[in-house]
Amino acid sequence: MPRNKIKKGKTFLKGNFETPEDLKSAVRPRFGDFYDPCPLYGREGSKKDAKLNGLLIDWEETNFINPPFNEIQKWIEKGVKELHKGKTCIFLLPVRKNTLYWQKYIIPCAGELLYFTNRITFPPYEKPLPIGMCLVVFSPKLRPIHEMFPLNPAIYCDNIVWTSGRSPDNIVIENI
């Protein structure tokens, strides 16, 4: 399989991506300020300090998580535990509906799925990630999707769609 080579020999295969600031800015009006228990470099703004292990600490009231792709299930399990403590967790995830974590945790516990219609470009890459992404929201304020659509949970997919214009800074939320 050919690798999608980017500047400095970096590839998409590692699965650790910095969340674009414009994406975080687009999320804040809807969810308010949030804590990042899974920052790319450990503590916010630090590339050299010891890594923060968000899997071992209590999270804050509202959390935004962009987990490493090779550890998604661990982070989702932690998010469900935090949901049971009354906390809101917003995950930026690849759309992988055929995975065990999607079936075991996302369908039964998520209150919202917000799909991106365009691909996301993660810094420092110049090309977008070649897979679909979505926000998965666990919140005590939302009924789980499977309770709203018990016979066909796939029906929820088009309730809310995130769309973007030509550039990521035009991200908006649309109710359709």
Secondary structure, DSSP 4 states (H G I P E B T S, - for coil): ------GGG--TTS---PPPHHHHHHHHHHH-S-B-SS-TTSSTT-SSSPPP-TTSS---SEEEE---GGGHHHHHHHHHHHHHTT-EEEEEEE--TTSHHIIIIIHHH-SEEEEESSPPPPTT-SS--SS-EEEEEE-TTS--HHHHSSS-GGGGGGSEEEE--SSGGG-EEEE-
